[in-house]
Amino acid sequence: MSETSDHVARIQQAWARERPDLDVRPQGVIGRLHRLAGHLTEELRLVYRRYGLGEGEFDVLAALRRAGAPFERAPGELATHTMVTTGAMTKRIDRLERDGLVTRRRSSGDGRSRVVALTEAGRDLIDRAFAEHMRNERRLLDMLAPDDAERLEAILATWLAGFESP
């Protein structure tokens, strides 16, 4: 599909016709990023579903696995590492615990707080799911030439830094 015939280009053309007083060029980038994010999310969810996980559960297991041995974090830490509310985190942990992928216990340092830890089954599942997730991301990124992918990563990193502190 040529660049001028995609969905965003058609929207831009209509707005340019209806509101020639406005610069609609930003839609070219923002609109395409927005649509691309939706497509990419759907492609990523295919892998999560193969492992019986939703995006949120995958994120929790991945955050625990990235923590390193003994693969545990406090629920508040997990919420921070996955950018969700503590209420949403509780639901995710409940489901993962029910499925035998994580356990909850009292913290040894502070008996009032809890710690969530990967079980052996949880670690095995996230290791397999993450390996397939990386193959899937590679497949998606391979739609671009390697130099383009590298340039895009640098551009997106610079742009994202304008919104997020290091």
Secondary structure as GFF3:
##gff-version 3
##sequence-region A 1 166
A	DSSP	three_ten_helix	3	5	.	.	.	ID=ss1
A	DSSP	alpha_helix	7	18	.	.	.	ID=ss2
A	DSSP	alpha_helix	26	50	.	.	.	ID=ss3
A	DSSP	alpha_helix	55	66	.	.	.	ID=ss4
A	DSSP	beta_strand	72	73	.	.	.	ID=ss5
A	DSSP	alpha_helix	75	82	.	.	.	ID=ss6
A	DSSP	alpha_helix	86	98	.	.	.	ID=ss7
A	DSSP	beta_strand	102	106	.	.	.	ID=ss8
A	DSSP	beta_strand	114	118	.	.	.	ID=ss9
A	DSSP	alpha_helix	120	141	.	.	.	ID=ss10
A	DSSP	alpha_helix	146	161	.	.	.	ID=ss11
###
